[in-house]
Amino acid sequence: ATDLDGPMSNSSTAGGDGRQVHKQRFVWTADLHRRFEAAVNSLGIDHAKPQAISQLMNCEGEGAPTRQNIKSHLQKYRLLMQKR
Protein backbone atom coordinates (compact mmCIF):
# COMPACT_ATOMS: atom_id res chain seq x y z
CA ALA A 1 0.00 0.00 0.00
CA THR A 2 1.43 3.35 -1.03
CA ASP A 3 0.67 6.67 0.62
CA LEU A 4 -1.15 8.57 -2.12
CA ASP A 5 -1.33 11.77 -0.12
CA GLY A 6 2.43 12.07 0.30
CA PRO A 7 4.52 12.55 3.44
CA MET A 8 2.60 15.65 4.57
CA SER A 9 -0.69 13.78 4.95
CA ASN A 10 -2.26 14.16 8.37
CA SER A 11 -5.64 13.76 9.99
CA SER A 12 -6.25 17.49 10.45
CA THR A 13 -7.19 18.16 6.81
CA ALA A 14 -10.67 17.39 5.54
CA GLY A 15 -12.02 16.24 2.21
CA GLY A 16 -8.95 16.96 0.13
CA ASP A 17 -9.66 20.68 -0.22
CA GLY A 18 -6.89 21.63 2.19
CA ARG A 19 -9.09 23.30 4.80
CA GLN A 20 -7.96 22.73 8.38
CA VAL A 21 -10.41 21.10 10.75
CA HIS A 22 -9.88 22.32 14.29
CA LYS A 23 -11.33 20.85 17.42
CA GLN A 24 -14.03 23.04 18.94
CA ARG A 25 -12.77 25.11 21.88
CA PHE A 26 -14.22 23.91 25.17
CA VAL A 27 -16.58 26.40 26.81
CA TRP A 28 -17.15 26.31 30.56
CA THR A 29 -20.86 26.91 31.20
CA ALA A 30 -22.01 28.48 34.46
CA ASP A 31 -23.26 25.07 35.63
CA LEU A 32 -19.99 23.30 34.80
CA HIS A 33 -18.00 26.03 36.55
CA ARG A 34 -20.25 25.74 39.63
CA ARG A 35 -19.61 21.99 39.73
CA PHE A 36 -15.88 22.61 39.22
CA GLU A 37 -15.76 25.12 42.08
CA ALA A 38 -17.71 22.84 44.42
CA ALA A 39 -15.34 19.95 43.65
CA VAL A 40 -12.21 22.08 44.12
CA ASN A 41 -13.53 23.55 47.39
CA SER A 42 -14.36 20.13 48.82
CA LEU A 43 -10.92 18.78 47.88
CA GLY A 44 -9.04 21.91 48.92
CA ILE A 45 -7.56 24.17 46.23
CA ASP A 46 -3.98 23.02 46.85
CA HIS A 47 -4.79 19.30 46.86
CA ALA A 48 -7.29 19.23 43.98
CA LYS A 49 -6.23 17.02 41.06
CA PRO A 50 -7.97 16.87 37.65
CA GLN A 51 -9.04 13.21 38.01
CA ALA A 52 -10.59 13.73 41.44
CA ILE A 53 -12.31 16.94 40.28
CA SER A 54 -13.73 15.07 37.28
CA GLN A 55 -15.18 12.34 39.51
CA LEU A 56 -16.73 14.85 41.94
CA MET A 57 -18.18 16.92 39.07
CA ASN A 58 -20.01 13.80 37.92
CA CYS A 59 -19.95 14.83 34.24
CA GLU A 60 -19.54 12.22 31.52
CA GLY A 61 -20.12 11.79 27.82
CA GLU A 62 -20.80 14.51 25.26
CA GLY A 63 -20.04 18.04 26.44
CA ALA A 64 -18.12 16.91 29.51
CA PRO A 65 -14.71 18.47 30.18
CA THR A 66 -11.67 16.27 29.50
CA ARG A 67 -8.88 15.79 32.05
CA GLN A 68 -6.89 18.35 30.03
CA ASN A 69 -9.79 20.87 30.09
CA ILE A 70 -10.02 20.50 33.87
CA LYS A 71 -6.24 20.76 34.28
CA SER A 72 -6.15 24.03 32.34
CA HIS A 73 -9.19 25.45 34.16
CA LEU A 74 -7.66 24.53 37.53
CA GLN A 75 -4.44 26.31 36.60
CA LYS A 76 -6.34 29.50 35.71
CA TYR A 77 -8.58 29.17 38.78
CA ARG A 78 -5.59 28.87 41.12
CA LEU A 79 -4.01 31.98 39.59
CA LEU A 80 -7.28 33.90 39.98
CA MET A 81 -7.59 32.80 43.63
CA GLN A 82 -4.02 33.93 44.39
CA LYS A 83 -4.90 37.48 43.35
CA ARG A 84 -7.85 37.65 45.76
Distance bins in CASP14 RR format, pairs under 12 A and 6 or more apart:
PFRMAT RR
TARGET T0000
AUTHOR 0000-0000-0000
RMODE 2
METHOD distances of the structure
MODEL  1
2 9 0 0 0 0 0 1 0 0 0 0 0
3 9 1 0 0 1 0 0 0 0 0 0 0
3 10 0 0 0 0 0 1 0 0 0 0 0
4 16 0 0 0 0 0 1 0 0 0 0 0
5 11 0 0 0 0 0 1 0 0 0 0 0
5 13 0 0 0 0 1 0 0 0 0 0 0
5 15 0 0 0 0 0 1 0 0 0 0 0
5 16 0 0 0 0 1 0 0 0 0 0 0
5 18 0 0 0 0 0 1 0 0 0 0 0
6 13 0 0 0 0 0 1 0 0 0 0 0
8 18 0 0 0 0 0 1 0 0 0 0 0
9 15 0 0 0 0 0 1 0 0 0 0 0
9 16 0 0 0 0 1 0 0 0 0 0 0
9 18 0 0 0 0 0 1 0 0 0 0 0
10 16 0 0 0 0 0 1 0 0 0 0 0
10 18 0 0 0 0 0 1 0 0 0 0 0
10 20 0 0 0 0 0 1 0 0 0 0 0
10 21 0 0 0 0 0 1 0 0 0 0 0
11 20 0 0 0 0 0 1 0 0 0 0 0
11 21 0 0 0 0 1 0 0 0 0 0 0
11 22 0 0 0 0 0 1 0 0 0 0 0
11 23 0 0 0 0 0 1 0 0 0 0 0
12 18 0 0 0 0 1 0 0 0 0 0 0
12 19 0 0 0 0 1 0 0 0 0 0 0
12 20 1 0 1 0 0 0 0 0 0 0 0
12 21 1 0 1 0 0 0 0 0 0 0 0
12 22 1 0 0 1 0 0 0 0 0 0 0
12 23 0 0 0 0 1 0 0 0 0 0 0
13 19 1 0 0 1 0 0 0 0 0 0 0
13 20 1 0 0 1 0 0 0 0 0 0 0
13 21 1 0 0 1 0 0 0 0 0 0 0
13 22 0 0 0 0 0 1 0 0 0 0 0
14 20 1 0 0 1 0 0 0 0 0 0 0
14 21 1 0 1 0 0 0 0 0 0 0 0
14 22 0 0 0 0 0 1 0 0 0 0 0
15 21 0 0 0 0 1 0 0 0 0 0 0
23 66 0 0 0 0 0 1 0 0 0 0 0
23 68 0 0 0 0 0 1 0 0 0 0 0
23 69 0 0 0 0 0 1 0 0 0 0 0
24 62 0 0 0 0 0 1 0 0 0 0 0
24 63 0 0 0 0 1 0 0 0 0 0 0
24 69 0 0 0 0 0 1 0 0 0 0 0
25 65 0 0 0 0 0 1 0 0 0 0 0
25 69 0 0 0 0 1 0 0 0 0 0 0
25 72 0 0 0 0 0 1 0 0 0 0 0
26 32 0 0 0 0 1 0 0 0 0 0 0
26 33 0 0 0 0 0 1 0 0 0 0 0
26 59 0 0 0 0 0 1 0 0 0 0 0
26 63 0 0 0 0 1 0 0 0 0 0 0
26 64 0 0 0 0 1 0 0 0 0 0 0
26 65 1 0 0 1 0 0 0 0 0 0 0
26 66 1 0 0 1 0 0 0 0 0 0 0
26 67 0 0 0 0 0 1 0 0 0 0 0
26 68 0 0 0 0 1 0 0 0 0 0 0
26 69 1 0 1 0 0 0 0 0 0 0 0
26 70 0 0 0 0 1 0 0 0 0 0 0
26 71 0 0 0 0 0 1 0 0 0 0 0
26 72 0 0 0 0 1 0 0 0 0 0 0
26 73 0 0 0 0 1 0 0 0 0 0 0
27 33 0 0 0 0 0 1 0 0 0 0 0
27 63 0 0 0 0 1 0 0 0 0 0 0
27 65 0 0 0 0 1 0 0 0 0 0 0
27 69 0 0 0 0 1 0 0 0 0 0 0
27 73 0 0 0 0 0 1 0 0 0 0 0
28 34 0 0 0 0 1 0 0 0 0 0 0
28 35 0 0 0 0 1 0 0 0 0 0 0
28 36 1 0 0 1 0 0 0 0 0 0 0
28 37 0 0 0 0 0 1 0 0 0 0 0
28 57 0 0 0 0 0 1 0 0 0 0 0
28 59 0 0 0 0 0 1 0 0 0 0 0
28 63 0 0 0 0 0 1 0 0 0 0 0
28 64 0 0 0 0 0 1 0 0 0 0 0
28 65 1 0 0 1 0 0 0 0 0 0 0
28 69 0 0 0 0 1 0 0 0 0 0 0
28 70 0 0 0 0 1 0 0 0 0 0 0
28 72 0 0 0 0 1 0 0 0 0 0 0
28 73 1 0 0 1 0 0 0 0 0 0 0
28 74 0 0 0 0 0 1 0 0 0 0 0
28 76 0 0 0 0 1 0 0 0 0 0 0
28 77 0 0 0 0 0 1 0 0 0 0 0
29 35 0 0 0 0 1 0 0 0 0 0 0
29 36 0 0 0 0 0 1 0 0 0 0 0
29 57 0 0 0 0 0 1 0 0 0 0 0
29 59 0 0 0 0 0 1 0 0 0 0 0
29 63 0 0 0 0 1 0 0 0 0 0 0
29 64 0 0 0 0 0 1 0 0 0 0 0
29 65 0 0 0 0 0 1 0 0 0 0 0
29 73 0 0 0 0 0 1 0 0 0 0 0
30 36 0 0 0 0 0 1 0 0 0 0 0
30 37 0 0 0 0 0 1 0 0 0 0 0
31 37 0 0 0 0 0 1 0 0 0 0 0
31 38 0 0 0 0 0 1 0 0 0 0 0
31 57 0 0 0 0 0 1 0 0 0 0 0
31 58 0 0 0 0 0 1 0 0 0 0 0
31 59 0 0 0 0 1 0 0 0 0 0 0
31 63 0 0 0 0 0 1 0 0 0 0 0
31 64 0 0 0 0 0 1 0 0 0 0 0
31 65 0 0 0 0 0 1 0 0 0 0 0
32 38 0 0 0 0 0 1 0 0 0 0 0
32 39 0 0 0 0 0 1 0 0 0 0 0
32 53 0 0 0 0 0 1 0 0 0 0 0
32 54 0 0 0 0 0 1 0 0 0 0 0
32 57 1 0 0 1 0 0 0 0 0 0 0
32 58 0 0 0 0 0 1 0 0 0 0 0
32 59 1 0 0 1 0 0 0 0 0 0 0
32 63 0 0 0 0 1 0 0 0 0 0 0
32 64 0 0 0 0 1 0 0 0 0 0 0
32 65 1 0 0 1 0 0 0 0 0 0 0
32 69 0 0 0 0 1 0 0 0 0 0 0
32 70 0 0 0 0 1 0 0 0 0 0 0
32 73 0 0 0 0 1 0 0 0 0 0 0
33 39 0 0 0 0 0 1 0 0 0 0 0
33 40 0 0 0 0 0 1 0 0 0 0 0
33 53 0 0 0 0 0 1 0 0 0 0 0
33 57 0 0 0 0 0 1 0 0 0 0 0
33 59 0 0 0 0 0 1 0 0 0 0 0
33 65 0 0 0 0 0 1 0 0 0 0 0
33 69 0 0 0 0 0 1 0 0 0 0 0
33 70 0 0 0 0 0 1 0 0 0 0 0
33 73 0 0 0 0 1 0 0 0 0 0 0
33 74 0 0 0 0 0 1 0 0 0 0 0
33 76 0 0 0 0 0 1 0 0 0 0 0
33 77 0 0 0 0 1 0 0 0 0 0 0
33 80 0 0 0 0 0 1 0 0 0 0 0
34 40 0 0 0 0 0 1 0 0 0 0 0
34 41 0 0 0 0 0 1 0 0 0 0 0
34 57 0 0 0 0 1 0 0 0 0 0 0
34 59 0 0 0 0 0 1 0 0 0 0 0
35 41 0 0 0 0 0 1 0 0 0 0 0
35 42 0 0 0 0 0 1 0 0 0 0 0
35 53 0 0 0 0 1 0 0 0 0 0 0
35 54 0 0 0 0 0 1 0 0 0 0 0
35 55 0 0 0 0 0 1 0 0 0 0 0
35 56 1 0 0 1 0 0 0 0 0 0 0
35 57 1 0 1 0 0 0 0 0 0 0 0
35 58 1 0 0 1 0 0 0 0 0 0 0
35 59 1 0 0 1 0 0 0 0 0 0 0
35 64 0 0 0 0 0 1 0 0 0 0 0
35 65 0 0 0 0 1 0 0 0 0 0 0
35 70 0 0 0 0 0 1 0 0 0 0 0
35 73 0 0 0 0 0 1 0 0 0 0 0
36 42 0 0 0 0 0 1 0 0 0 0 0
36 43 0 0 0 0 0 1 0 0 0 0 0
36 45 0 0 0 0 0 1 0 0 0 0 0
36 48 0 0 0 0 1 0 0 0 0 0 0
36 50 0 0 0 0 0 1 0 0 0 0 0
36 52 0 0 0 0 0 1 0 0 0 0 0
36 53 1 0 0 1 0 0 0 0 0 0 0
36 54 0 0 0 0 1 0 0 0 0 0 0
36 56 0 0 0 0 1 0 0 0 0 0 0
36 57 1 0 0 1 0 0 0 0 0 0 0
36 58 0 0 0 0 0 1 0 0 0 0 0
36 59 0 0 0 0 1 0 0 0 0 0 0
36 64 0 0 0 0 0 1 0 0 0 0 0
36 65 1 0 0 1 0 0 0 0 0 0 0
36 69 0 0 0 0 1 0 0 0 0 0 0
36 70 1 0 0 1 0 0 0 0 0 0 0
36 71 0 0 0 0 0 1 0 0 0 0 0
36 72 0 0 0 0 0 1 0 0 0 0 0
36 73 1 0 0 1 0 0 0 0 0 0 0
36 74 1 0 0 1 0 0 0 0 0 0 0
36 76 0 0 0 0 0 1 0 0 0 0 0
36 77 1 0 0 1 0 0 0 0 0 0 0
36 78 0 0 0 0 0 1 0 0 0 0 0
37 43 0 0 0 0 0 1 0 0 0 0 0
37 44 0 0 0 0 0 1 0 0 0 0 0
37 45 0 0 0 0 1 0 0 0 0 0 0
37 48 0 0 0 0 0 1 0 0 0 0 0
37 53 0 0 0 0 1 0 0 0 0 0 0
37 56 0 0 0 0 0 1 0 0 0 0 0
37 57 0 0 0 0 1 0 0 0 0 0 0
37 73 0 0 0 0 0 1 0 0 0 0 0
37 74 0 0 0 0 0 1 0 0 0 0 0
37 77 1 0 0 1 0 0 0 0 0 0 0
37 80 0 0 0 0 0 1 0 0 0 0 0
37 81 0 0 0 0 0 1 0 0 0 0 0
38 44 0 0 0 0 0 1 0 0 0 0 0
38 48 0 0 0 0 0 1 0 0 0 0 0
38 53 0 0 0 0 1 0 0 0 0 0 0
38 56 1 0 0 1 0 0 0 0 0 0 0
38 57 0 0 0 0 1 0 0 0 0 0 0
38 58 0 0 0 0 0 1 0 0 0 0 0
38 59 0 0 0 0 0 1 0 0 0 0 0
39 45 0 0 0 0 0 1 0 0 0 0 0
39 47 0 0 0 0 0 1 0 0 0 0 0
39 48 1 0 0 1 0 0 0 0 0 0 0
39 49 0 0 0 0 0 1 0 0 0 0 0
39 50 0 0 0 0 0 1 0 0 0 0 0
39 51 0 0 0 0 0 1 0 0 0 0 0
39 52 1 0 0 1 0 0 0 0 0 0 0
39 53 1 0 1 0 0 0 0 0 0 0 0
39 54 0 0 0 0 1 0 0 0 0 0 0
39 55 0 0 0 0 1 0 0 0 0 0 0
39 56 1 1 0 0 0 0 0 0 0 0 0
39 57 1 0 1 0 0 0 0 0 0 0 0
39 58 0 0 0 0 1 0 0 0 0 0 0
39 59 0 0 0 0 1 0 0 0 0 0 0
39 65 0 0 0 0 0 1 0 0 0 0 0
39 70 0 0 0 0 1 0 0 0 0 0 0
39 73 0 0 0 0 0 1 0 0 0 0 0
39 74 0 0 0 0 1 0 0 0 0 0 0
39 77 0 0 0 0 0 1 0 0 0 0 0
40 46 0 0 0 0 1 0 0 0 0 0 0
40 47 0 0 0 0 1 0 0 0 0 0 0
40 48 1 0 1 0 0 0 0 0 0 0 0
40 49 0 0 0 0 0 1 0 0 0 0 0
40 50 0 0 0 0 0 1 0 0 0 0 0
40 52 0 0 0 0 1 0 0 0 0 0 0
40 53 1 0 0 1 0 0 0 0 0 0 0
40 54 0 0 0 0 0 1 0 0 0 0 0
40 56 0 0 0 0 1 0 0 0 0 0 0
40 57 0 0 0 0 1 0 0 0 0 0 0
40 70 0 0 0 0 1 0 0 0 0 0 0
40 73 0 0 0 0 1 0 0 0 0 0 0
40 74 1 0 0 1 0 0 0 0 0 0 0
40 75 0 0 0 0 0 1 0 0 0 0 0
40 76 0 0 0 0 0 1 0 0 0 0 0
40 77 1 0 0 1 0 0 0 0 0 0 0
40 78 0 0 0 0 1 0 0 0 0 0 0
40 80 0 0 0 0 0 1 0 0 0 0 0
40 81 0 0 0 0 1 0 0 0 0 0 0
41 47 0 0 0 0 0 1 0 0 0 0 0
41 48 0 0 0 0 1 0 0 0 0 0 0
41 53 0 0 0 0 0 1 0 0 0 0 0
41 56 0 0 0 0 1 0 0 0 0 0 0
41 77 0 0 0 0 0 1 0 0 0 0 0
41 81 0 0 0 0 0 1 0 0 0 0 0
42 48 0 0 0 0 1 0 0 0 0 0 0
42 52 0 0 0 0 1 0 0 0 0 0 0
42 53 0 0 0 0 1 0 0 0 0 0 0
42 55 0 0 0 0 0 1 0 0 0 0 0
42 56 1 0 0 1 0 0 0 0 0 0 0
42 57 0 0 0 0 0 1 0 0 0 0 0
43 49 1 0 0 1 0 0 0 0 0 0 0
43 50 0 0 0 0 0 1 0 0 0 0 0
43 51 0 0 0 0 0 1 0 0 0 0 0
43 52 1 0 1 0 0 0 0 0 0 0 0
43 53 1 0 0 1 0 0 0 0 0 0 0
43 54 0 0 0 0 0 1 0 0 0 0 0
43 55 0 0 0 0 0 1 0 0 0 0 0
43 56 1 0 0 1 0 0 0 0 0 0 0
43 57 0 0 0 0 0 1 0 0 0 0 0
43 70 0 0 0 0 0 1 0 0 0 0 0
43 74 0 0 0 0 0 1 0 0 0 0 0
44 52 0 0 0 0 0 1 0 0 0 0 0
44 53 0 0 0 0 0 1 0 0 0 0 0
44 56 0 0 0 0 0 1 0 0 0 0 0
44 74 0 0 0 0 0 1 0 0 0 0 0
44 77 0 0 0 0 0 1 0 0 0 0 0
44 78 0 0 0 0 0 1 0 0 0 0 0
44 81 0 0 0 0 0 1 0 0 0 0 0
45 53 0 0 0 0 0 1 0 0 0 0 0
45 74 0 0 0 0 1 0 0 0 0 0 0
45 75 0 0 0 0 0 1 0 0 0 0 0
45 77 1 0 0 1 0 0 0 0 0 0 0
45 78 1 0 0 1 0 0 0 0 0 0 0
45 79 0 0 0 0 0 1 0 0 0 0 0
45 80 0 0 0 0 0 1 0 0 0 0 0
45 81 1 0 0 1 0 0 0 0 0 0 0
45 82 0 0 0 0 1 0 0 0 0 0 0
45 84 0 0 0 0 0 1 0 0 0 0 0
46 74 0 0 0 0 0 1 0 0 0 0 0
46 77 0 0 0 0 0 1 0 0 0 0 0
46 78 0 0 0 0 1 0 0 0 0 0 0
46 81 0 0 0 0 0 1 0 0 0 0 0
46 82 0 0 0 0 0 1 0 0 0 0 0
47 53 0 0 0 0 0 1 0 0 0 0 0
47 74 0 0 0 0 0 1 0 0 0 0 0
47 78 0 0 0 0 0 1 0 0 0 0 0
48 54 0 0 0 0 0 1 0 0 0 0 0
48 55 0 0 0 0 0 1 0 0 0 0 0
48 56 0 0 0 0 1 0 0 0 0 0 0
48 57 0 0 0 0 0 1 0 0 0 0 0
48 70 0 0 0 0 1 0 0 0 0 0 0
48 71 0 0 0 0 0 1 0 0 0 0 0
48 73 0 0 0 0 0 1 0 0 0 0 0
48 74 1 0 0 1 0 0 0 0 0 0 0
48 75 0 0 0 0 0 1 0 0 0 0 0
48 77 0 0 0 0 1 0 0 0 0 0 0
48 78 0 0 0 0 1 0 0 0 0 0 0
48 81 0 0 0 0 0 1 0 0 0 0 0
49 55 0 0 0 0 1 0 0 0 0 0 0
49 56 0 0 0 0 0 1 0 0 0 0 0
49 67 0 0 0 0 1 0 0 0 0 0 0
49 70 0 0 0 0 1 0 0 0 0 0 0
49 71 0 0 0 0 1 0 0 0 0 0 0
49 74 0 0 0 0 1 0 0 0 0 0 0
50 56 0 0 0 0 0 1 0 0 0 0 0
50 57 0 0 0 0 0 1 0 0 0 0 0
50 65 0 0 0 0 1 0 0 0 0 0 0
50 66 0 0 0 0 1 0 0 0 0 0 0
50 67 1 0 1 0 0 0 0 0 0 0 0
50 68 1 0 0 1 0 0 0 0 0 0 0
50 69 0 0 0 0 1 0 0 0 0 0 0
50 70 1 0 1 0 0 0 0 0 0 0 0
50 71 1 0 1 0 0 0 0 0 0 0 0
50 72 0 0 0 0 1 0 0 0 0 0 0
50 73 0 0 0 0 1 0 0 0 0 0 0
50 74 1 0 0 1 0 0 0 0 0 0 0
50 75 0 0 0 0 1 0 0 0 0 0 0
50 77 0 0 0 0 0 1 0 0 0 0 0
51 57 0 0 0 0 0 1 0 0 0 0 0
51 65 0 0 0 0 0 1 0 0 0 0 0
51 66 0 0 0 0 0 1 0 0 0 0 0
51 67 1 0 0 1 0 0 0 0 0 0 0
51 68 0 0 0 0 0 1 0 0 0 0 0
51 70 0 0 0 0 1 0 0 0 0 0 0
51 71 0 0 0 0 1 0 0 0 0 0 0
51 74 0 0 0 0 0 1 0 0 0 0 0
52 58 0 0 0 0 0 1 0 0 0 0 0
52 67 0 0 0 0 0 1 0 0 0 0 0
52 70 0 0 0 0 1 0 0 0 0 0 0
52 71 0 0 0 0 0 1 0 0 0 0 0
52 74 0 0 0 0 0 1 0 0 0 0 0
53 59 0 0 0 0 1 0 0 0 0 0 0
53 64 0 0 0 0 0 1 0 0 0 0 0
53 65 0 0 0 0 1 0 0 0 0 0 0
53 66 0 0 0 0 0 1 0 0 0 0 0
53 67 0 0 0 0 1 0 0 0 0 0 0
53 69 0 0 0 0 0 1 0 0 0 0 0
53 70 1 0 1 0 0 0 0 0 0 0 0
53 71 0 0 0 0 1 0 0 0 0 0 0
53 72 0 0 0 0 0 1 0 0 0 0 0
53 73 0 0 0 0 1 0 0 0 0 0 0
53 74 1 0 0 1 0 0 0 0 0 0 0
53 77 0 0 0 0 0 1 0 0 0 0 0
54 60 0 0 0 0 1 0 0 0 0 0 0
54 61 0 0 0 0 0 1 0 0 0 0 0
54 64 0 0 0 0 1 0 0 0 0 0 0
54 65 1 0 0 1 0 0 0 0 0 0 0
54 66 0 0 0 0 1 0 0 0 0 0 0
54 67 1 0 0 1 0 0 0 0 0 0 0
54 68 0 0 0 0 0 1 0 0 0 0 0
54 69 0 0 0 0 1 0 0 0 0 0 0
54 70 1 0 1 0 0 0 0 0 0 0 0
54 71 0 0 0 0 1 0 0 0 0 0 0
54 73 0 0 0 0 0 1 0 0 0 0 0
54 74 0 0 0 0 0 1 0 0 0 0 0
55 64 0 0 0 0 0 1 0 0 0 0 0
55 67 0 0 0 0 0 1 0 0 0 0 0
55 70 0 0 0 0 0 1 0 0 0 0 0
56 70 0 0 0 0 0 1 0 0 0 0 0
57 63 0 0 0 0 0 1 0 0 0 0 0
57 64 0 0 0 0 1 0 0 0 0 0 0
57 65 1 0 0 1 0 0 0 0 0 0 0
57 66 0 0 0 0 0 1 0 0 0 0 0
57 67 0 0 0 0 0 1 0 0 0 0 0
57 69 0 0 0 0 0 1 0 0 0 0 0
57 70 1 0 0 1 0 0 0 0 0 0 0
57 73 0 0 0 0 0 1 0 0 0 0 0
57 74 0 0 0 0 0 1 0 0 0 0 0
58 64 0 0 0 0 1 0 0 0 0 0 0
58 65 0 0 0 0 0 1 0 0 0 0 0
59 65 1 0 0 1 0 0 0 0 0 0 0
59 66 0 0 0 0 0 1 0 0 0 0 0
59 67 0 0 0 0 0 1 0 0 0 0 0
59 69 0 0 0 0 0 1 0 0 0 0 0
59 70 0 0 0 0 1 0 0 0 0 0 0
60 66 0 0 0 0 0 1 0 0 0 0 0
63 69 0 0 0 0 1 0 0 0 0 0 0
64 70 0 0 0 0 1 0 0 0 0 0 0
65 71 0 0 0 0 1 0 0 0 0 0 0
65 72 0 0 0 0 1 0 0 0 0 0 0
65 73 1 0 0 1 0 0 0 0 0 0 0
65 74 0 0 0 0 0 1 0 0 0 0 0
66 72 0 0 0 0 1 0 0 0 0 0 0
66 73 0 0 0 0 0 1 0 0 0 0 0
67 73 0 0 0 0 0 1 0 0 0 0 0
67 74 0 0 0 0 0 1 0 0 0 0 0
68 74 0 0 0 0 0 1 0 0 0 0 0
68 75 0 0 0 0 0 1 0 0 0 0 0
69 75 0 0 0 0 0 1 0 0 0 0 0
69 76 0 0 0 0 0 1 0 0 0 0 0
70 76 0 0 0 0 0 1 0 0 0 0 0
70 77 0 0 0 0 1 0 0 0 0 0 0
71 77 0 0 0 0 0 1 0 0 0 0 0
71 78 0 0 0 0 0 1 0 0 0 0 0
72 78 0 0 0 0 0 1 0 0 0 0 0
72 79 0 0 0 0 0 1 0 0 0 0 0
73 79 0 0 0 0 0 1 0 0 0 0 0
73 80 0 0 0 0 0 1 0 0 0 0 0
74 80 0 0 0 0 0 1 0 0 0 0 0
74 81 0 0 0 0 0 1 0 0 0 0 0
75 81 0 0 0 0 0 1 0 0 0 0 0
75 82 0 0 0 0 0 1 0 0 0 0 0
76 82 0 0 0 0 0 1 0 0 0 0 0
76 83 0 0 0 0 0 1 0 0 0 0 0
77 83 0 0 0 0 0 1 0 0 0 0 0
77 84 0 0 0 0 0 1 0 0 0 0 0
78 84 0 0 0 0 0 1 0 0 0 0 0
END
